[in-house]
Amino acid sequence: MPHIIQAENVSKIYHVGKVDVPALRGATFNVERGEFVSIVGPSGSGKSTLFYILGGLTRATSGRVLIDDVDFAQLSDAKRTALRKSKIGFVFQKFNLLPTLDAKTNIGIAHEIAGKNGELDHAYLEQIVGLLGLKGRLHHRPSELSGGEQQRVALARALINHPALILADEPTGNLDTKNSDIVLKMLRQSNQELGQTVLMITHNPEAASVGDRVIHMRDGEIVD
């Protein structure tokens, strides 16, 4: 099965005054299309830095990352942004929903931002809404939804453009145990039923165990 993520000896050094601070030290791993991979590690382990590099949100200091056979580092900012919008769906710890818009509009806005031609695929939207248990909630604003429902709306927004890859950064970090379990189940279902490749960053080993495979990080390195 072809790799959707290829990370080769990826390092990141931040310059703080006259001091070099290595955040990532030679990370090398692959993710196959259709996998659900969890990256787990404590705060300061480098997992969030790796997440931002994989998502094309920051550049590595050295090494190479290919997403769906595309090396983001070789692209202009404009082309990298366009490819990121078309290939990757992001789910963050903070839901980042627009408070004045209802759930359906918050989901659909990702379609507009990505510059997709034509109308929103309403049949696919209905499929996602059913999968995520959001029927009857689409016309509610974020303030009228629970934390778990807001995160499921954020997941629907990430899925709506049929991205090749879902990158989730601590998606249960702001949720209680019950809602965390629901969101993890939904991520797993999107992987299995919609065929999405999922890479999830978490500090929680129990959450990480939902994936097919767990990559452990510590002090900027992959240790297992």
Secondary structure, DSSP 8 states (H G I E B T S, - for coil): --EEEEEEEEEEEEEETTEEEEEEEEEEEEEETT-EEEEE--TTSSHHHHHHHHTTSS--SEEEEEETTEEGGGS-HHHHHHHHHHHEEEE-SS----TTS-HHHHHHHHHHHTT-SSS--HHHHHHHHHHTT-TT-TTS-GGGS-HHHHHHHHHHHHHTT--SEEEEESTTTTS-HHHHHHHHHHHHHHHHHS--EEEEEES-HHHHTTSSEEEEEETTEE--
